[in-house]
Amino acid sequence: MSRTEQPTTLPSQPARPVKAFSQPLMWLVVGIPAATVVAGLFTLWIAVHGADTPVGSDYVKQGLSVAPDTRREDRARELGVAGTLAMHTTQGNMLLVELTLAPNGADIKPTRLRLLHPSDPNNDLAIHMLPAGDGHWHARQPITWAPGTRWHIALEGEDWRLPIAGLQTLESLRAQPFDANKATAPVLQAPRTLPADFRPKQ
């Protein structure tokens, strides 16, 4: 009786583990979502730091158009806001603001002087005025802008506003008269789109 020989089989070798990140397909699966997240965060950064300047609060909607609200300028005329604005610079890079109201302006209380930069709204300034008695007001502001910078300037109270000058250097305003009823300030002209409520009337 012959004996059938069984084939000899070698013991199987365990498969060597393959690192996932060494496979191109893994990078394709992970890379696309990761790139999407990075692009989304970059887009969010652009939206936050490059957002358009919102429309000023002193706007009213009339029909389908947006028109400036001039009630604060009208209020300045009712109060008869008038006087003289003077600015001086010191050797210590300080701007001195002196405001003298007309004798009939005893009850007028200016709160701040607005300096609107002609091209960059991030450089706009609001200088708060302090009373000095007898219709005189004053303020001090450190100079952080380049010499010769031109500004649009307006004086504001709690419920009124009076544009005083357009595109003027502060050094030139040694004694700038203003009168809400005479409208001495020119219409502002600038490359920047300005809030219409800020523009003086002719």
Number of C-alpha atoms within 10 A of each C-alpha: 3 4 5 6 6 6 6 6 6 6 6 6 6 6 6 6 6 8 8 10 10 9 10 9 11 12 12 10 10 11 12 10 11 11 11 11 12 11 12 12 12 11 11 12 12 11 11 9 8 9 9 8 9 7 11 14 10 15 15 13 10 9 7 6 7 11 14 17 17 17 14 18 23 17 17 23 19 12 16 17 24 22 20 18 20 18 19 16 16 10 6 8 12 14 19 16 23 20 25 20 22 18 11 13 16 12 9 18 19 21 18 19 23 21 21 23 20 21 15 9 13 9 12 14 16 16 16 17 22 18 14 13 10 12 18 17 20 19 18 17 15 12 14 10 9 7 10 11 13 19 22 25 27 21 24 22 17 11 13 22 27 28 28 26 24 23 19 15 15 21 15 13 16 14 15 15 18 22 20 24 14 12 16 16 22 15 16 20 13 14 7 11 11 19 15 16 20 25 24 23 16 10
